[in-house]
Amino acid sequence: MQLLLQGSAGGLLNGVLGLVLLMGIAVLGVFSFYFNLWIRAALAGANIKIKDLIQMTLRKVSAKTIVSAKITAGQAGLGEDAGVTSQNLQAHYLAGGNVPLVVHAMVAARKAQTISLDWQLATAIDLAGRNILEAVQTSVYPKVIDCPARDSGKKALDAVAKNGIQLKVRTRVTVRANLDQLIGGATEETIIARVGEGIVSAIGSAESHAEVLENPDVISKTVLSRRLDSQTAFEIVSIDIADIDVGQNIGARLRADQAEADTRVARAQAEGKRANAVAIEQEKMASIEESRAKVAEAQAEVPKAMADAFRNGRMGVMEYYRLQNIQADTAMREAISIPPESPAESSA
């Protein structure tokens, strides 16, 4: 019995020692992890305590990400006066932001020495879904945008001068990011559309295509003077004419089409007048035939009237002969009054 008790006590002691050993190993591992981060932060002057690292883990914040970002900012000269504090880094991480990207963007802006970018603006741009580092790089090194865009399927912008000659223009727009308007500002598509509209308007206001070919920079100056980059995420640096070609004579073609249309209208009007004249002629001919019918009907009544006059004694035989003589004399006079035909008319 005593041996049994001694065996059970030894097993329990071994279990306790094993559990303590495991706990010690776990504590040592956790301590080494946080101690490693703390040493890195301390050597870099990041000023992050071990308890802060533990609190980050409890808040489900990546302590390694925060420490690396704080060290990067510190090495670049971005201290807490620039807004890069441990609390701000943790808050941006919890808000779903990309902490390393924001820190790298602020470092790039500081190295450029020409871009003013504070923590509030950088985090706001990042949370808005814009690539803040790419925006800073575009501010330092402007990018070139083709107008029309290469993926639009169009090789050039078509515009027509006042003399009707078509010009085909390809331009390259150099822009830099405008960080102050990056949130809510229009994108590259708006820049391309506005520049294209400005070029078409500038060429359309030219008196002739020769003026544009002689001074292509007039287009650039006219378009730049309109401030096409307002309310956009970019600032237009320059607009360069890459290529300009002469197209078709649109004015002549339009005038030809208008003349053809006018001819068709005139033909339709003439056809209408002709049809109206034919209808009137047919009406006149019908009226003449009607008059002839009435004359024939009246002439048919003459013999009846004469017979009735003979029957009633109102006309004698001598009077009838005198009437016949008068009619014969009138017919003879009418025949004499008609001029003879000339040889040319008879041959025709």
C-alpha positions as CSV (number, residue, x, y, z in Angstrom):
1,M,0.0,0.0,0.0
2,Q,2.8,2.3,0.9
3,L,4.5,1.5,-2.4
4,L,1.3,2.3,-4.3
5,L,1.0,5.7,-2.6
6,Q,4.6,6.5,-3.3
7,G,4.1,5.5,-7.0
8,S,1.0,7.7,-7.4
9,A,2.7,10.6,-5.7
10,G,5.7,10.3,-8.0
11,G,3.4,10.2,-11.1
12,L,1.5,13.3,-10.0
13,L,4.8,15.1,-9.3
14,N,6.0,14.2,-12.8
15,G,2.8,15.5,-14.4
16,V,3.0,18.8,-12.5
17,L,6.6,19.2,-13.5
18,G,5.8,18.5,-17.1
19,L,2.9,21.0,-17.1
20,V,5.1,23.6,-15.5
21,L,7.8,22.9,-18.1
22,L,5.3,23.4,-20.9
23,M,4.0,26.6,-19.4
24,G,7.5,27.8,-19.0
25,I,8.3,27.0,-22.6
26,A,5.1,28.8,-23.8
27,V,5.8,31.9,-21.6
28,L,9.4,31.9,-22.9
29,G,8.2,31.7,-26.5
30,V,5.7,34.6,-26.0
31,F,8.2,36.6,-24.1
32,S,10.9,36.0,-26.8
33,F,8.4,37.1,-29.5
34,Y,7.5,40.4,-27.7
35,F,11.0,40.9,-26.5
36,N,12.3,40.6,-30.0
37,L,9.8,43.2,-31.2
38,W,10.6,45.4,-28.2
39,I,14.3,45.2,-28.8
40,R,13.8,46.1,-32.5
41,A,11.7,49.1,-31.5
42,A,14.0,50.2,-28.8
43,L,17.1,50.0,-30.9
44,A,15.3,52.0,-33.7
45,G,14.0,54.6,-31.2
46,A,10.4,53.7,-31.9
47,N,9.4,54.0,-28.2
48,I,7.0,51.1,-28.0
49,K,6.7,49.2,-24.6
50,I,6.1,45.5,-24.2
51,K,2.7,46.1,-22.6
52,D,1.7,48.1,-25.7
53,L,2.7,45.1,-27.8
54,I,0.5,42.8,-25.7
55,Q,-2.4,45.2,-25.9
56,M,-2.1,45.2,-29.7
57,T,-2.4,41.5,-29.7
58,L,-5.5,41.6,-27.5
59,R,-7.0,44.2,-29.8
60,K,-6.3,41.9,-32.8
61,V,-3.8,44.3,-34.2
62,S,-0.6,42.9,-35.9
63,A,2.1,44.1,-33.5
64,K,4.8,43.1,-36.1
65,T,3.1,45.4,-38.7
66,I,2.9,48.3,-36.3
67,V,6.5,48.0,-35.1
68,S,7.8,47.7,-38.7
69,A,5.8,50.7,-39.8
70,K,6.9,52.8,-36.7
71,I,10.6,51.8,-37.3
72,T,10.3,52.8,-41.0
73,A,8.8,56.1,-40.2
74,G,11.3,56.8,-37.5
75,Q,14.3,56.0,-39.7
76,A,12.9,58.4,-42.3
77,G,12.5,61.2,-39.8
78,L,8.8,61.0,-39.4
79,G,8.1,61.3,-35.7
80,E,5.0,61.8,-33.7
81,D,4.9,65.4,-34.7
82,A,4.0,64.1,-38.2
83,G,1.1,62.1,-36.8
84,V,2.9,58.7,-37.1
85,T,2.1,57.6,-33.5
86,S,1.5,54.1,-32.3
87,Q,-2.1,54.9,-31.5
88,N,-2.7,56.4,-35.0
89,L,-1.1,53.4,-36.6
90,Q,-3.3,51.0,-34.6
91,A,-6.4,53.0,-35.4
92,H,-5.7,53.0,-39.1
93,Y,-5.0,49.3,-39.0
94,L,-8.4,48.6,-37.2
95,A,-10.1,50.8,-39.8
96,G,-9.0,48.5,-42.5
97,G,-6.2,50.6,-43.9
98,N,-2.9,49.6,-45.4
99,V,-0.5,50.9,-42.7
100,P,2.8,50.0,-44.5
101,L,1.6,51.6,-47.7
102,V,0.6,54.8,-46.0
103,V,4.0,55.0,-44.2
104,H,5.9,54.3,-47.4
105,A,3.9,57.0,-49.1
106,M,4.6,59.6,-46.4
107,V,8.3,58.7,-46.5
108,A,8.4,59.1,-50.3
109,A,6.6,62.5,-50.0
110,R,9.1,63.6,-47.3
111,K,12.1,62.5,-49.5
112,A,10.7,64.5,-52.5
113,Q,10.6,67.7,-50.4
114,T,8.0,69.2,-52.7
115,I,4.9,67.4,-51.6
116,S,3.0,68.3,-48.5
117,L,1.4,65.1,-47.1
118,D,0.2,64.8,-43.5
119,W,-1.1,61.7,-41.7
120,Q,-4.8,62.7,-41.9
121,L,-4.7,63.2,-45.7
122,A,-2.7,60.1,-46.3
123,T,-5.0,57.9,-44.3
124,A,-8.1,59.4,-45.8
125,I,-6.9,58.8,-49.3
126,D,-6.0,55.2,-48.4
127,L,-9.4,54.5,-46.8
128,A,-11.0,56.0,-49.9
129,G,-9.6,53.1,-51.9
130,R,-6.9,55.1,-53.8
131,N,-3.3,53.9,-53.9
132,I,-1.6,56.6,-51.9
133,L,1.9,55.4,-52.8
134,E,1.2,55.5,-56.5
135,A,-0.4,58.9,-56.2
136,V,2.8,60.2,-54.5
137,Q,5.0,58.7,-57.1
138,T,2.8,60.3,-59.8
139,S,3.2,63.6,-58.1
140,V,7.0,63.2,-58.2
141,Y,7.2,61.6,-61.6
142,P,4.3,62.8,-63.8
143,K,2.7,60.2,-66.1
144,V,1.7,60.5,-69.7
145,I,-1.9,59.8,-70.9
146,D,-2.7,59.2,-74.6
147,C,-5.7,61.0,-76.0
148,P,-7.6,59.2,-77.4
149,A,-6.8,56.3,-75.1
150,R,-5.1,53.3,-76.6
151,D,-7.8,50.9,-75.5
152,S,-10.6,53.1,-76.9
153,G,-10.2,51.7,-80.4
154,K,-9.7,55.1,-82.0
155,K,-6.4,56.1,-83.6
156,A,-7.0,59.9,-83.5
157,L,-9.4,62.6,-82.7
158,D,-11.4,63.9,-85.6
159,A,-12.1,67.7,-85.8
160,V,-13.2,70.0,-88.6
161,A,-12.0,73.6,-89.1
162,K,-14.3,76.4,-90.4
163,N,-13.2,75.8,-94.0
164,G,-14.6,72.3,-93.8
165,I,-11.2,70.4,-93.8
166,Q,-11.0,67.5,-91.4
167,L,-7.9,67.1,-89.1
168,K,-6.9,63.9,-87.3
169,V,-5.0,64.7,-84.1
170,R,-3.2,62.5,-81.5
171,T,-2.1,64.1,-78.3
172,R,-0.2,63.2,-75.1
173,V,-1.3,64.7,-71.8
174,T,1.3,64.9,-69.0
175,V,-0.4,64.9,-65.6
176,R,0.7,64.8,-62.0
177,A,-1.5,63.6,-59.1
178,N,-3.3,66.3,-57.1
179,L,-3.3,65.0,-53.6
180,D,-5.7,67.6,-52.3
181,Q,-8.4,66.5,-54.8
182,L,-7.6,62.8,-54.9
183,I,-10.6,62.1,-52.7
184,G,-13.7,62.6,-54.9
185,G,-11.8,63.9,-57.8
186,A,-12.4,62.6,-61.4
187,T,-10.1,60.0,-62.9
188,E,-8.0,59.7,-66.1
189,E,-11.1,59.0,-68.2
190,T,-12.5,62.5,-67.4
191,I,-9.1,64.1,-68.3
192,I,-9.1,62.3,-71.7
193,A,-12.7,63.3,-72.4
194,R,-12.2,67.0,-71.5
195,V,-8.9,67.3,-73.5
196,G,-10.6,65.6,-76.5
197,E,-13.5,68.0,-76.3
198,G,-11.1,71.0,-75.9
199,I,-9.1,70.0,-79.0
200,V,-12.2,69.5,-81.1
201,S,-13.5,72.9,-80.0
202,A,-10.1,74.6,-80.7
203,I,-9.8,73.2,-84.2
204,G,-13.5,74.0,-84.9
205,S,-12.9,77.7,-84.0
206,A,-10.0,78.0,-86.4
207,E,-10.7,79.8,-89.7
208,S,-8.8,77.2,-91.8
209,H,-6.9,74.0,-91.2
210,A,-3.7,75.7,-92.5
211,E,-3.6,77.8,-89.4
212,V,-3.7,74.8,-87.2
213,L,-1.0,73.0,-89.2
214,E,1.2,76.1,-89.1
215,N,0.9,76.5,-85.3
216,P,-0.2,73.3,-83.6
217,D,0.8,74.8,-80.2
218,V,-2.2,77.1,-80.5
219,I,-4.4,74.0,-79.7
220,S,-2.4,73.2,-76.6
221,K,-2.5,76.8,-75.3
222,T,-6.2,77.1,-75.9
223,V,-7.0,73.8,-74.2
224,L,-4.7,74.6,-71.2
225,S,-6.3,78.0,-70.7
226,R,-9.7,76.3,-70.0
227,R,-8.5,74.7,-66.7
228,L,-9.7,71.2,-67.7
229,D,-8.2,69.6,-64.6
230,S,-10.6,71.3,-62.2
231,Q,-12.4,68.9,-59.9
232,T,-10.1,66.1,-61.0
233,A,-7.5,64.0,-59.2
234,F,-4.8,65.3,-61.5
235,E,-3.1,68.5,-62.5
236,I,-2.3,68.9,-66.2
237,V,1.3,69.8,-66.7
238,S,1.3,70.0,-70.5
239,I,-0.6,68.9,-73.6
240,D,1.6,67.9,-76.6
241,I,0.5,67.3,-80.1
242,A,2.0,63.9,-81.1
243,D,0.6,63.7,-84.6
244,I,-1.7,65.7,-86.8
245,D,-3.0,64.6,-90.3
246,V,-5.3,66.2,-92.9
247,G,-8.5,64.1,-93.5
248,Q,-11.4,64.6,-95.8
249,N,-13.0,67.7,-97.1
250,I,-16.1,67.4,-94.9
251,G,-17.4,70.9,-95.9
252,A,-17.4,70.0,-99.6
253,R,-19.1,66.7,-99.0
254,L,-21.8,68.3,-96.9
255,R,-22.4,71.0,-99.6
256,A,-22.6,68.3,-102.2
257,D,-25.1,66.4,-100.1
258,Q,-27.1,69.6,-99.6
259,A,-27.1,70.4,-103.3
260,E,-28.3,66.8,-104.1
261,A,-31.0,67.2,-101.5
262,D,-32.0,70.6,-103.0
263,T,-32.1,69.0,-106.4
264,R,-34.4,66.3,-105.2
265,V,-36.7,68.9,-103.6
266,A,-36.8,71.0,-106.8
267,R,-37.6,67.9,-108.9
268,A,-40.3,66.9,-106.5
269,Q,-41.8,70.5,-106.7
270,A,-41.5,70.5,-110.5
271,E,-43.2,67.2,-110.8
272,G,-46.0,68.4,-108.6
273,K,-46.4,71.5,-110.7
274,R,-46.4,69.4,-113.9
275,A,-49.0,67.1,-112.5
276,N,-51.1,70.1,-111.5
277,A,-50.8,71.6,-115.0
278,V,-51.8,68.3,-116.6
279,A,-54.8,68.1,-114.3
280,I,-55.8,71.7,-115.2
281,E,-55.3,70.9,-118.9
282,Q,-57.5,67.9,-118.6
283,E,-60.2,70.0,-116.9
284,K,-60.0,72.6,-119.7
285,M,-60.3,69.9,-122.4
286,A,-63.2,68.4,-120.6
287,S,-64.8,71.9,-120.4
288,I,-64.2,72.4,-124.2
289,E,-65.7,69.1,-125.0
290,E,-68.7,70.0,-122.9
291,S,-69.0,73.3,-124.7
292,R,-68.8,71.6,-128.1
293,A,-71.5,69.2,-127.0
294,K,-73.7,72.2,-126.1
295,V,-72.9,73.9,-129.5
296,A,-73.7,70.7,-131.4
297,E,-76.9,70.4,-129.4
298,A,-77.8,74.0,-130.2
299,Q,-77.0,73.5,-133.9
300,A,-79.3,70.5,-133.9
301,E,-82.1,72.8,-132.8
302,V,-81.6,75.1,-135.8
303,P,-83.2,72.8,-138.5
304,K,-86.1,72.2,-136.1
305,A,-86.6,75.9,-135.6
306,M,-86.5,76.6,-139.4
307,A,-89.0,73.8,-140.1
308,D,-91.2,75.2,-137.4
309,A,-90.8,78.7,-139.0
310,F,-91.8,77.3,-142.5
311,R,-94.7,75.5,-141.0
312,N,-96.1,78.5,-139.2
313,G,-95.4,80.9,-142.1
314,R,-92.8,83.1,-140.2
315,M,-90.2,82.4,-142.9
316,G,-90.6,82.2,-146.7
317,V,-88.6,80.4,-149.3
318,M,-86.9,83.6,-150.5
319,E,-85.8,84.5,-147.0
320,Y,-84.3,81.0,-146.7
321,Y,-82.3,81.5,-149.9
322,R,-81.0,84.9,-148.8
323,L,-79.9,83.2,-145.5
324,Q,-78.0,80.5,-147.5
325,N,-76.4,83.2,-149.7
326,I,-75.2,85.1,-146.6
327,Q,-73.7,81.9,-145.1
328,A,-71.9,81.0,-148.4
329,D,-70.6,84.6,-148.7
330,T,-69.3,84.5,-145.1
331,A,-67.6,81.1,-145.7
332,M,-65.9,82.5,-148.8
333,R,-64.6,85.6,-147.0
334,E,-63.2,83.4,-144.2
335,A,-61.4,81.2,-146.7
336,I,-59.9,84.3,-148.5
337,S,-58.7,85.8,-145.1
338,I,-56.5,82.7,-144.3
339,P,-52.9,83.3,-145.6
340,P,-51.4,80.7,-147.9
341,E,-48.7,78.3,-146.4
342,S,-45.1,78.9,-147.1
343,P,-42.9,76.2,-148.8
344,A,-41.0,75.6,-145.6
345,E,-44.2,75.1,-143.6
346,S,-45.6,72.8,-146.3
347,S,-42.5,70.7,-146.4
348,A,-42.5,70.5,-142.6
